Amino acid sequence: MRRRSSPSLSSESSASLVPRVRKAVATLFISDLHIDASRPLIVGQFLSFLQSEAKSAEALYILGDLFESWIGDDAPDPAQSAAIAGLRTLTLSGVPCFVMHGNRDFLLSRQFCEMSGAQLLPDPLIVTLHGEAVLVMHGDALCTDDRAYQRLRATVRDADWQRQFLALSVAARRALAGAARAGSQAHTAAMEHAITDVNADSVATALRAAGTYTLLHGHTHRPAIHALEVDGRPRTRIVLGDWYDQGSVLRWDQGGPELQSLPRHGVPSAGGPE
């Protein structure tokens, strides 16, 4: 799926976040890999992606949930460490990598950046791509119909809550993260499909506030390019896919954005957003 770029717009994003001029053909966007030790095929595909297409990219943006859970920078599991090492190799080769917090890895912090060479991004953020200002988000903040989740999100993003959680032992944090994962799966299974998707009014509000024609996000695991109108003007919402059954990447070059799947065989079926 490809969409042509909209007219150029001004952007408030930092110049350091605008991909620098390279011989590369595209800036790459991925999200929702949910890497952990129980998903070795995802880890393998991600490492292969870093060693192939990503090596020639203008930049790599990971828009949340790189990891299934992240209990602190002091406790990556072996699969997470392998992914971090792959990112470190990529960034040392000169390809900038930017990572946004997701709803599963919101505790990524300074030590992760030092280990990987990646830079953490605020959410939301405006990024300029070939003259077009694009609003990028993880996407969970747009799912405002799921009020229970939004209350939980506000709690775990609170600095005091995070300090208390990180003060616990690694074993205690792992146990709590496992319980939270099970609770998230049960909550998602019990919700209607529409409730766990983005809210149209929240999307319009975000685009209106950013002043952009295009919104790019992950989280919902429903890859597509949607045409919509806000205040009578055409806009675009691009949704990245998850990596449970196959990879998903958005390539943005001078011709505009193109959303593609990255086939992978032998992966068991998995559920929706967690």
C-alpha positions as CSV (number, residue, x, y, z in Angstrom):
1,M,0.0,0.0,0.0
2,R,1.4,3.4,-1.0
3,R,0.2,6.9,-0.5
4,R,1.6,9.9,-2.2
5,S,3.0,12.7,0.0
6,S,0.9,15.7,1.0
7,P,2.1,19.3,0.4
8,S,5.1,20.4,2.5
9,L,4.3,21.7,6.0
10,S,6.3,23.4,8.7
11,S,7.3,21.3,11.7
12,E,8.0,21.9,15.4
13,S,10.2,18.8,15.7
14,S,13.8,19.1,16.8
15,A,16.3,19.2,13.9
16,S,18.1,16.3,15.5
17,L,15.0,14.1,14.9
18,V,14.8,14.9,11.1
19,P,16.6,12.1,9.2
20,R,19.9,13.4,7.8
21,V,20.8,13.3,4.2
22,R,22.3,9.8,3.3
23,K,22.5,7.6,0.2
24,A,19.6,5.6,1.7
25,V,16.3,5.4,-0.1
26,A,13.8,5.4,2.8
27,T,13.1,6.1,6.4
28,L,11.7,3.0,8.1
29,F,8.9,2.8,10.7
30,I,8.0,-0.4,12.7
31,S,6.2,-1.1,16.0
32,D,4.7,-3.8,18.2
33,L,7.3,-6.5,17.9
34,H,6.6,-7.6,21.5
35,I,10.0,-9.2,21.8
36,D,10.7,-11.6,24.7
37,A,12.3,-15.0,25.2
38,S,9.1,-16.9,24.3
39,R,9.1,-15.5,20.7
40,P,12.5,-16.5,19.2
41,L,11.1,-16.3,15.6
42,I,10.3,-12.6,16.1
43,V,13.8,-12.0,17.5
44,G,15.4,-13.8,14.6
45,Q,13.4,-11.8,12.0
46,F,14.1,-8.5,13.7
47,L,17.8,-9.2,13.8
48,S,17.7,-10.2,10.1
49,F,15.8,-7.0,9.3
50,L,18.5,-4.9,11.1
51,Q,21.3,-6.7,9.2
52,S,19.6,-6.2,5.8
53,E,17.2,-3.5,4.9
54,A,17.7,-1.3,8.0
55,K,21.5,-1.0,7.2
56,S,20.7,1.2,4.2
57,A,17.9,3.2,5.8
58,E,17.8,6.9,6.3
59,A,16.7,6.2,9.8
60,L,14.8,3.6,11.8
61,Y,11.8,4.6,14.0
62,I,10.3,2.1,16.4
63,L,6.9,3.4,17.6
64,G,6.5,1.5,20.8
65,D,6.3,-2.0,22.1
66,L,9.6,-3.2,20.9
67,F,9.5,-5.4,23.9
68,E,6.6,-7.5,25.3
69,S,7.5,-6.1,28.7
70,W,10.3,-4.0,30.2
71,I,10.8,-4.1,33.9
72,G,13.7,-1.8,34.0
73,D,17.0,-1.1,32.2
74,D,18.8,-3.4,34.7
75,A,17.0,-6.6,33.8
76,P,16.8,-7.4,30.1
77,D,16.2,-11.0,29.3
78,P,18.4,-12.8,26.7
79,A,16.1,-12.1,23.8
80,Q,15.9,-8.4,24.7
81,S,19.7,-8.3,25.0
82,A,20.1,-9.8,21.6
83,A,17.7,-7.1,20.1
84,I,19.6,-4.4,21.9
85,A,22.9,-5.7,20.5
86,G,21.4,-5.7,17.0
87,L,20.4,-2.1,17.5
88,R,23.8,-1.2,18.7
89,T,25.4,-2.6,15.6
90,L,23.0,-0.7,13.4
91,T,23.6,2.7,15.2
92,L,27.3,2.2,15.2
93,S,27.1,1.7,11.4
94,G,25.7,5.2,11.2
95,V,22.0,4.6,10.9
96,P,20.1,6.7,13.5
97,C,17.5,4.8,15.5
98,F,14.6,6.4,17.4
99,V,12.4,4.5,19.9
100,M,9.1,5.6,21.4
101,H,7.6,4.1,24.5
102,G,4.7,1.7,24.1
103,N,2.2,0.4,26.6
104,R,4.4,-2.6,27.3
105,D,7.9,-1.0,27.5
106,F,7.2,2.4,29.0
107,L,10.1,2.0,31.4
108,L,12.8,2.2,28.7
109,S,15.2,4.8,30.0
110,R,18.8,6.2,29.8
111,Q,20.7,2.9,30.2
112,F,18.7,1.3,27.3
113,C,19.8,4.2,25.1
114,E,23.4,3.8,26.2
115,M,23.3,0.0,25.4
116,S,21.5,0.3,22.1
117,G,22.7,3.7,20.7
118,A,19.0,4.6,20.1
119,Q,17.3,7.8,21.2
120,L,14.1,7.9,23.1
121,L,11.3,9.9,21.6
122,P,8.4,11.8,23.2
123,D,4.9,10.8,22.4
124,P,3.4,12.5,20.4
125,L,6.0,13.9,18.1
126,I,6.1,15.7,14.7
127,V,8.7,14.3,12.3
128,T,9.5,15.9,8.9
129,L,9.7,13.4,6.0
130,H,10.6,14.7,2.6
131,G,9.0,18.1,3.3
132,E,5.9,16.7,5.0
133,A,5.2,17.1,8.7
134,V,3.9,13.8,10.1
135,L,2.4,13.2,13.6
136,V,3.8,10.0,15.0
137,M,2.4,8.3,18.2
138,H,2.4,4.8,19.7
139,G,-1.4,5.0,19.4
140,D,-2.6,3.8,22.8
141,A,-3.5,7.4,23.9
142,L,-6.0,7.4,21.0
143,C,-8.0,4.4,22.3
144,T,-10.1,6.6,24.5
145,D,-13.2,4.4,24.4
146,D,-11.3,1.9,26.6
147,R,-11.6,4.0,29.8
148,A,-10.3,1.3,32.1
149,Y,-7.1,1.1,30.0
150,Q,-6.7,4.9,30.0
151,R,-6.9,5.0,33.8
152,L,-4.2,2.3,34.0
153,R,-2.1,4.2,31.5
154,A,-2.2,7.3,33.6
155,T,-1.2,5.3,36.7
156,V,1.8,3.5,35.2
157,R,3.1,6.7,33.5
158,D,3.2,8.5,36.8
159,A,6.8,9.2,38.0
160,D,6.1,8.2,41.6
161,W,4.5,4.9,40.6
162,Q,7.5,4.1,38.4
163,R,10.0,4.9,41.2
164,Q,8.2,2.6,43.5
165,F,8.1,-0.2,41.0
166,L,11.8,0.1,40.0
167,A,12.7,0.0,43.7
168,L,11.4,-3.6,43.9
169,S,13.6,-6.6,43.3
170,V,13.9,-8.0,39.8
171,A,12.0,-11.1,40.8
172,A,9.1,-9.1,42.2
173,R,9.0,-6.9,39.1
174,R,9.0,-9.9,36.8
175,A,6.1,-11.5,38.8
176,L,4.1,-8.2,38.6
177,A,4.8,-7.9,34.9
178,G,3.6,-11.4,34.3
179,A,0.4,-10.8,36.2
180,A,-0.1,-7.5,34.3
181,R,0.4,-9.3,30.9
182,A,-2.2,-11.9,31.8
183,G,-4.6,-9.2,32.9
184,S,-4.1,-7.3,29.7
185,Q,-4.9,-10.4,27.6
186,A,-8.0,-11.1,29.6
187,H,-9.1,-7.4,29.3
188,T,-8.6,-7.3,25.6
189,A,-10.4,-10.6,25.0
190,A,-13.4,-9.2,26.9
191,M,-13.6,-5.9,25.0
192,E,-15.5,-5.3,21.9
193,H,-13.4,-4.8,18.8
194,A,-14.3,-1.2,18.4
195,I,-13.5,-0.3,22.0
196,T,-9.8,-1.4,21.6
197,D,-9.4,0.6,18.4
198,V,-8.7,4.3,18.1
199,N,-11.5,6.8,18.7
200,A,-12.3,8.9,15.7
201,D,-12.8,12.1,17.7
202,S,-9.4,11.6,19.4
203,V,-7.8,11.1,16.0
204,A,-9.3,14.3,14.7
205,T,-8.3,16.2,17.9
206,A,-4.7,15.0,17.6
207,L,-4.4,15.9,13.9
208,R,-6.0,19.3,14.5
209,A,-3.7,20.1,17.4
210,A,-0.6,19.0,15.4
211,G,-1.7,20.8,12.3
212,T,-0.5,17.9,10.1
213,Y,-2.2,16.0,7.2
214,T,-0.9,12.6,8.3
215,L,-1.0,10.6,11.5
216,L,1.2,7.5,11.9
217,H,0.8,5.1,14.8
218,G,1.0,1.5,15.9
219,H,-0.6,-0.3,19.0
220,T,-3.9,-1.6,17.5
221,H,-2.2,-4.3,15.3
222,R,-4.5,-3.4,12.4
223,P,-2.2,-2.3,9.6
224,A,-3.9,-0.1,7.0
225,I,-3.8,3.3,5.4
226,H,-7.0,5.2,6.1
227,A,-8.3,8.3,4.2
228,L,-10.4,10.6,6.4
229,E,-11.5,14.2,6.7
230,V,-10.9,16.6,9.6
231,D,-12.7,20.0,9.4
232,G,-13.5,19.4,5.8
233,R,-9.9,18.7,4.8
234,P,-8.4,15.3,3.6
235,R,-6.2,13.6,6.1
236,T,-4.4,10.2,6.3
237,R,-4.1,7.8,9.2
238,I,-1.4,5.1,8.7
239,V,-1.4,2.1,11.1
240,L,1.6,-0.1,11.5
241,G,1.2,-3.9,12.0
242,D,2.5,-6.2,14.7
243,W,5.2,-8.8,14.2
244,Y,3.4,-11.8,15.7
245,D,2.8,-13.7,12.5
246,Q,4.9,-11.6,10.1
247,G,6.8,-8.4,10.1
248,S,5.3,-5.0,9.2
249,V,7.2,-1.9,8.0
250,L,6.4,1.5,6.6
251,R,8.9,2.8,4.1
252,W,8.8,6.5,3.5
253,D,10.9,7.8,0.6
254,Q,10.6,10.6,-2.0
255,G,7.5,8.8,-3.5
256,G,5.7,8.9,-0.2
257,P,4.8,6.2,2.4
258,E,4.4,2.5,1.5
259,L,3.1,0.0,4.1
260,Q,4.3,-3.6,3.6
261,S,4.3,-6.9,5.4
262,L,7.4,-8.9,5.8
263,P,6.5,-12.6,5.4
264,R,7.7,-15.2,7.9
265,H,6.7,-18.9,8.0
266,G,6.0,-21.2,10.9
267,V,4.8,-18.7,13.5
268,P,1.7,-19.6,15.6
269,S,-1.3,-17.3,15.5
270,A,-1.5,-14.6,18.2
271,G,-4.0,-12.2,19.5
272,G,-4.7,-8.5,19.2
273,P,-3.2,-5.5,21.1
274,E,-2.1,-6.0,24.6
